Each structure stands twice: as structure tokens, then as C-alpha cells.
Amino acid sequence: MLRIKNLKCYYGRIMAVKGVSLSVKKGQIITLIGANGSGKSTLLEAICGLLPGWEGEITYEGFPLKGLDPPAVVKHGISLVPEGRLIFPPISVLDNLKLGAYTMYRKKQHAAVNQTLEKTLDLFPILKERAKQPAGTLSGGEQQMLAIGRALMSHPKLLLMDEPSMGLAPLIVEKIFQILETLRNDGITILLVEQNAQAALRIADYGYVFETGTVVLQGPASELLADQEVKRAYLGKDYGEFYDDK
Amino acid sequence: MTSHQTRNRICYAVFSLLIIVAGYTIENPYYIQVLTFIGINTLLALGLNMLMGYAGQISLGHAAFYGIGAYGTAILTVHYNLSPWMALPAAIASAMIVAYIVGIPTLKLSGYYLGMGTLGFGMIVNILFREWSSVTGGASGFIGIPTLELGPISFSSGRNYFYLVWGFVLTSFIVCQRIIDSRIGRALRAIHDGEKAASAVGVDTRKLKLQVFILSAAFSALAGFLYAHLIFFISPGTFSFIASIRMVTMVVIGGMASIWGSLLGASLLTLLPEWLHAFSEFEMVVYGLILMIVMIFLPRGLTRGLLDIYERAVKKNDR
């Protein structure tokens, strides 16, 4: 569905992604894990058209995404849930969701948008309760749900998620990840960038491990979860525990 | 129809009624004149509020568009003998074209840098008005701008002009309200809150910022046109840097992202100097003091501030 070949991204003169290749299969959750600053978010921004001037090749269902601006990418059916959620705080929850359907109004009728709105609110009942509240008054978890809901409003086939667990309590993270599984079962493909490697690998089908702008390891999620090296570096097992096991 | 829409319709109905009644009952030509100026300033504030209050893009050079509207109609009607009604669309169109050309490079900037960019633009245009004497009359001003006439109606008397200006204000209010309530209005507010997030949901931020910049330039030019045919004389001083700052002040004092705030801000900033004549040489001191007090106690502007006070009073009564 999504194929990335030898992608190189720059911030000024700094190369943040150094020739990454990966592919996302339809109907799967693919996760990119790795430490801060390893280039995961940069890669997502390149896909969305938010980061111009990358080199390499990104194709979505055979269609090259090079040179497309963010609205065009959204119209292709790719939607981003940005890092830090980036909801619009003073605007009501409902209007935040409607903004997610910004590109849909011209193509479809208002009725169709309202239908999507209903569906999204059914998925997140808490948002329905708070529909009229300014989005900034929501709790962190609710804001994350709003960000996901907003992304779903444009009928994406591919959902790009940037650190959905950031700053959330473990229980809420679990809830969010359950929602991601539901979405996958509904046929939405998800590219999930996470620092919480354990949670991400548990729901993912396939994973890539990033380190300073390159992919150092990849494989089926279950294998990565069991991999000693991944355990040591990303799953919070320290050396002592690691060697004691032996 | 939602309650929000109904409320708005009632507001506009009451507002139109007030305009009609005011025009009929007020006899004093001085009051009519002041109210007409409030109308012109409201158009200025409204246009800038769309750009600043809603889309969050500051402009410190909007007096340039005000001037282009005024000088545009002056040049076309006096030098080229064009009817003012032909000059009106031409003047507005020139302001929009200038906004388009200036907007493409400047709107890439944001925050302080956008402020600086538009400031420079405003100064350049003002210098043009001042120095291009053969066309604009230079520093001594442009005289002989004709009276507006529509068939048998002449817009020279105070009352007719009052209705003309406030008719434009009412129409502009309704146009802006419709924009704000649409998906475009939501997108503008989204740009205000975060450009990156706005583009992530598919808003073409660059295009929309340019469009709202052009729209606000059009409102300023309309105000300039009305000003020129009211006073019959224009000079560069009216469209200087100070005028741009006054426009920004109207928006901030009245209330950002509020249509009625534009009206309140324009009213206060037009009326204050009139009231403060009594203070003679201390006029500017008191003027500055009042603005400071408003900003300290009602930091979100008059509209929001007064609403907050009202809501607090209602809550107290309920208890």
C-alpha cells in the first residue's frame, strides 16, 4: 500500500533520515519504534507533505507522493494524527471534528459529513458528551481521542499515528491501542510511530526499529518483541536482568 | 436552523432597526458625522479582524489599502472623470491585486516578522502617496473629490451618507458572519491555533491566508472610498503608519475574532478623541490611559470582557 525507498530527509543541513526503505501492507498495523530524535516523526511528516525537500521515493498505492502538499495527501486518503495531538484548543470538540472533514465538503454533501460525524462520535462516546466544550478543556486522553477522531473524518485508508501514547496514563494508553486494533479490524491501515515499544509491538503486525535515522532492525512484531537486542534497548530491560536470564 | 443562527438573525434585525431609527431621529449633523465615521472605521476594523482575530495574521500596514481605496477613487474620478460607482470596484480591485502581490512573499512570514514585513509595505505605499505629487497631489493632499450621486439622490447631506455607510457595514457584517460560520471560518481559526495542525487536516493554509489577506484589503479599500467621498479631500497623513496602528488597536480593544468587537472598538476609538477635547493638551494622555485601563482589566477586549461581566452577574443572581 505504502512503499518508501531510500528516503532521505533534511532539516537545514542536518540529515534526519538517512536512506530508509520500508513498506506498509494493507490492513496491518506497522510500527516504527526507536528513541527520541531517531527520525520517526520526520518520516511521517515527509509522507504527509509537511516536510518539503526530501529525497528518495514514496509511493502510495503505486502513486508517487513527491511534491504533493498536505491537502493533496489528505485527499488521497492518508491522514495524520500529529505528535502532541495538536488539536485546536479554543474551538469546540464538534468543530474540531468538522475541521477533519475540511477536504470532504466540496466532494460530498453535508449529509455525508454528518454521517461520518455520527460514526466517529459513536466510536468515542466521550466526545459526544463534550461536543460543545472547547477542545482545550479535555483531558490528555480525550484530546488524543479527538485527534484520532479528527483524522478519521476524512475517510482515511491509511492512518499515520505519531506517538499516541505520549504523556498518557498506562490505562488510557491501553484504551487508545484497543481503538487502533478496532480501526485495523475495520480495514484501516495504520503506520504507528511509538516510543512505548512494548505496547506498540503487542498490537502491531510488523515493526521497524529506528536508530539515528536508519532502520537497524525489522521483522514481525512478535519476533521483535522477543528479540534480545530490542528488549535491552527499548523494552526497559536493563543489562542486569538481561544477563541474569541466561 | 440552529439556535446560533436564530440568535444571529435577531441580532442583525435589531442592528438594522437601530441604524434606521438613529438615522431618522438624530438631527444634530455633528452626531451624524461622528456616527458615519464610526461606520467607516468599523469597516476597517472588521476587515483587519478577519485577518488578525480569526486567522491570527498580524498586519501593521493596512492603512496602505485604506489609502489605495481613497486615492484610487480620487485619481479615477478627478483625473479620468470616471463615475464614482465605476471607480469603486476599480479601487477595491486594485487594493486586492496589490494585496495578492504583497501577500505571496509576506505571508510566508509569521509573528513579529510578518508585522515587520507589512509595516515596511505600509510605509512604502505612504511614501508613494506623499512623493508622487503629479498623481496624488503629494503632501499637500488631493482636493476636489466629487460628491456621490445615485440618480436623484445626492450623498452629500449627512443623513444620506450615514445610511450609505451603515448599509455597507451591515452587508459586510452579514458577509463576514457567513464566512465565519462556514468551513472556511473554521479553517481560519484552525490556522490561528496551529498552522501545522491545520495543514495536517488538509487546510491549504498558504492559499487561505492569502485569500483572507485579500478580503481584508478589500474592506479597507471600501472604507477608503467612503472616506474620500465624505471628506472630498485626502492627504497622506490619514493613511500613515499611525493609522495602521489605530486599526490594530480597534481590533484588539474591541475584541479579536468578534464581528461585534469590530464595531465596539471602532466606536470607542472614534468617540474617545471627540469626548476628550475637553482635556485639551492632556487629551492624548487621557486617551492612552483609557486604552491601558481597558487592556489591563479586559485583556480579551471589550466584547469578551463585557460578556464575562454579564455572565458573572447572571450567575450571582441565580445563587
Interface residues (C-beta under 8 A of the other chain):
Chain A: C48 L50 D69 P70 P71 V74 K75 L80 P82 L86 I87 F88 P89 P90 I91 D95 K98 L99 G100 Y102 T103 Y105 R150 A151 M153 S154
Chain B: R183 R186 A187 R189 A190 D193 G194 K196 A197 A198 S199 A200 V201 G202 V203 D204
